[in-house]
C-alpha cells in the first residue's frame, strides 16, 4: 500500500520537459536517485503500474509515463496493432523515441542518476523496454520484462548486441493467453542468443504476476540496490 500517492504531471514545465503525461513518486532524500521507469501495457495508463512499486527499493525514484497512442479500444498504447502479427522492432520507433526523450529529461527534472536508470515494462510495455535498450545502448542499466515479449525481427539487428550482459528479469505466465508460452520461449531464446544476463522465471498463471513472481522481482531489484 502506498504511503504517499504518486503525483500526476499533466501540465506545466515537467510535462514540457519530459514530453509525456506521467505519475511520479520522489524519494524524501537528496539525489541523484536510482530510477525505475515503469511502462504500462496496451490499453493501460500511468496509473496501472503502481501495483509493482512495492517491489522496488523504497528510496528510489519511481515514475510511470502514459503511452503515446490514444487506443480506440480504451486507454493508451505504445503501438496500435490491429492484426494478429507480433510487432517488429521498427514498429516501436515512435514509442522508443518518446521514452528515450523522457529518460534523458529525468536527470534535470527529477535529479535521476543517469547511471542508474532501470526500465520495468508489463506486456507491450516490456516490448518497449527491450526496444529502448536495443536502440539506445547504455541508456538503461537493467530491464524487468513482465509477461511481455521481445519485438520481432531483431535477431539479425546490430541492436541485439546492446543486450549483452544487460541484467534482465523475465517473467512468463505458463497459462498466458495473450502472450502464449511458445512465443515466450522464442523470446527467451533471443535474449540468450544476445547473451543478456537473464534471470528467467515462469509461473503457473495467466497474464499477470503472481505472489511468487512479485517476491522474485523484489529480490532481483534488491540486487540492483548495492
N, C-alpha and C positions, 0 to 999 in steps of 0.2 A: 504494500500500500504506500502510495506517495505521501511523504510528509510535506512536500512543497510542490504545488502544481506548476507544471512547465508553462512558461509564458508564451502566449500566442503573438507572433510577429506577422502582421498582415498589412502593415503600412509603416511609413517613416524611414529614417536613414538605414536601419538594419536590413529592411526589405530591399531598399535600393542597392545596398552593397552586396547582398547575398544573391539577389535575383529570384528567390523562392520563398513563398509563404512557409513558415515553419513554427514549431514549438521548441523551446529551449529551456533546459534546466542547468543553471550555472552553479558551480561549486561555491561554497561560502569561504573560500580561501583564495589567496593570491595565486596567479598563474605564473608561467604558462601552463595550460591544462592539457593532460591527456584527453582525447576527444573521441567519442563514438558518434558517427553519423548513421542514423537508423533510417533505412529506406523501405517504405511500405510496399506491399504488393498491389496487384491490379484491383481496381475498384476501391482502394483504400484512401487514406488521407493522413495528415500529420498527427492525428490522434491515436491511431491504432497500434503503433509500435511501442507505446509506453508500458505495455504488459511485460516487455522484456527488460525494462530498465533496471529491475531489481537484480539482474544477473551481472550488472556492470559495477565495478568498484565505485563506492559512494561519492568520492571526491573527484570524479571525472566530469568533464563537460559532456552533456548528452543533448543531442539535437536531432530533430526529425523534420525533414522538409516535405512539402506537398509535391506530388508528381506533376509533370508539366502538361499532361493532357486531361481535359475535362471529358471523362468517359461517358458516352451516350447511355451505357448500361448502369451508370451510377458511380459516384466517387471520382477518383482520379487514377490515371495510369501513366506509366513511363512511356509505353508504346501502345498504340491501338492495333490489335492483331485480330482481324475478323475470321481468318481461315484457321485451319487446324494445324498448320505447319509451325515448327519451332522457329522463333525469330533468330536471324543471323546477327553476327557481331555488328555489322554495319547498320542494322535496323535501329540500334541503340545510339546512333551518333548524336542525335539531339539531346537525348537524356544524359549521355556521358558528358557532353559539353556543359549542360546546366549544372550537373553535380560537381564537375571539376571547378567551375567558376565559384560555386557555393563553397567548396572546401577551401579554395585559395583565399576566400574572404574571411575565413574564421579566425585567423591569427589577429587581424586588425579589429574585427568586430567584437570577438569574444575572448581574446587572448588565448586562443588554442595553441598548443605546441605543435608546430608543423612536422616535428619528428615523431609525434605520437598521435597520428590520425588513423583511426580504425573505422572500417565500414561493416555494418550489420544489415543484411537485407533479408526480407521474407518473400518467398515465391518470386514474382517478377522483379522485386527489389533486389533479390540475391543475384539475379542475372545482371542487373545494372551494376551492382558492386563488383562482380567479376569483370565486366566490361570496362569499368573505370580503371581497375587495377591493370588490365591488359593494355589499355590505350594510353595510360599515363603512368609509366613505371616510377615507383618511388613515392607516389602521392599518398599511398596508404601503406601502413606497416603490418596490417593483418586484415583478413576478411572472415566474417561469420556468415555463412550462407545457410539459411533455414528453409527447409523444404522448397528449394529453388532449383535452378538449372543453369548450366553454362551455355552461353549463346552458341548457336550453330556456326559452322564454317570458320572456326578459329584455330583448328588443329594445325593448319598449314601456315598460319599467320606468324610473323615475327613477334607479334604482341604476346604470343603464348609464352615466350621466354621470360616475360616480365613476372610470371608467376613462380619462377624457380626460387625455391627456398622461402617463399612467402607463406607465413603461417595462415592456414585456412581451417576453419571449423565447418564441417559439412554435416548437416542433419537431414536424414532421409526418413520419410514415413513409408513403411513397407505396404501399407494399405491405402496409400495416397492415390486418389483417382484423378487429381489434377496434374500431378507430376508422377506418372507411372514409374514403378520400381525399375523397369527395364530402361527407361530414359535416364533415371538417376544413375544407374550403373555405367551408362555411356559417359555421363558427366564425370563420374569418379575416374574412369579410365583416362579422360582428357587431363584432369588435374594431376594424376600420377605420371602421365606422359610428360607433363610440364615440369615435373619434379618439384611440385609445391610441397611445403611442409604440412602435409594433410593430416588433420585429426578427423577421421571419418566415424560417424555414428549413425546407426539405423535403429528405428523403433517400430514396434508393432502398433502403429497408429496411422491416422489419415493425414490430411493436410494441416498439420498443426505440430506444435512441440509439446510433448507430454512432460510430466513431472521429472522423469529421469533425464529427459533432454534438457530441461531447464537447469537441473543440477550439473549436468556435464558442461553446459555452456558457462555456468558460473565458475566452475573450476578452470575452464580454458581462459576466461577473462582474467582470473586471478594470476595466471601465469604471465600475463602481459604487464601485471602491476608490480614490477620489480625494478 
